[in-house]
Amino acid sequence: MYGISMTRSGKEVQLPKPTKEYVQCYPDPVDVREADSILKAMQHVHASAIVYTASASSKGGTAFEVDDLGVANAARVAESLGIRFVLVSALGIDRPESKGYQMTNTLGGNYNGIMDAKRQGEERGRKEMTKSKNYIIIRPGPLISVKSKNGAADIELNQGDYIGGGISRDELAGVVIGALKSDKKGVTVEAYRRATRQKIQPQFEDRAGFVSDTYTGMFDNVKPD
């Protein structure tokens, strides 16, 4: 499986040497605020899927431009091209009353309202793909710097925004690949390292998650939205 990274500047993304064998950088800027910009890029590379990881940045793009409007634009393009859409969102989106949601939502600057924007972006993304349902939304917990030791065996998926925990970037990448390869459609999952699992709120029930020795297999029993 090969990928092409796209950025708002068109500048090459710094990647580890092994990763560069599988990921190329698209040379032109792609503005997620403009659906035509996304469509042009996807058609140029003959994309078979869109993995949306863009978010608000101090360098440009507010939360509502990138995490809301941008998601809707990307989902609309995916639907129009008949390709898969994988959105990397955030844990706790359905819990606006939680401290984590409220603290993150008031970061200020271009990040102000980012949880509200991500929540709206998820909703708009689902609506854009109502016909095909060819999407998976992944809500990772806090990103941790420690790399994976056992790959998929260390990871758990859950649903309902009850359980979460930390996850490393390489583990999250594995979950994304699993989502791309899975035949599941129209699902939303929380992803975290099993060793860090905890209730998002103390009063929540402890729901069993989905585990597997492969990143694709952990999607086998997830339920549709």
KAHU-V620510 format. One record per backbone hydrogen bond with DSSP energy under -0.5 kcal/mol. NH is the residue of the N-H (numbers start at 1). CO is the residue of the C=O. If there is no record, write none. Layout:
BEGIN
nh = [NH/NH]
co = [CO/CO]
END
This chain:
BEGIN
nh = [3/5/15/20/21/21/22/23/24/26/26/30/32/34/35/37/38/39/40/41/42/43/44/45/46/47/50/52/52/53/57/60/63/66/67/68/69/70/72/73/74/75/76/77/78/79/80/81/82/83/84/85/86/87/87/88/88/89/89/91/93/95/98/102/103/104/105/106/106/107/111/112/113/114/117/118/119/120/121/122/123/124/125/126/127/128/129/130/133/135/136/137/138/138/139/140/141/144/153/154/155/156/157/158/164/167/169/172/173/174/175/176/177/178/179/180/181/182/186/186/187/189/190/191/192/193/194/196/197/198/200/204/207/210/218/219/220/222/225]
co = [22/24/13/16/17/18/19/19/3/5/24/7/30/31/33/34/34/35/36/37/38/39/40/41/42/42/84/50/86/51/61/57/110/62/63/63/64/65/68/69/70/71/72/73/74/75/76/77/78/78/48/134/50/85/136/52/86/87/138/140/90/92/95/98/99/100/101/102/103/104/108/109/105/111/113/114/115/116/117/118/119/120/121/122/123/124/125/127/129/133/85/187/87/136/189/138/191/167/150/151/152/192/210/190/198/142/144/168/169/170/171/172/173/174/175/176/177/178/133/135/135/137/158/139/156/166/154/193/194/164/162/201/205/157/214/216/217/219/186]
END
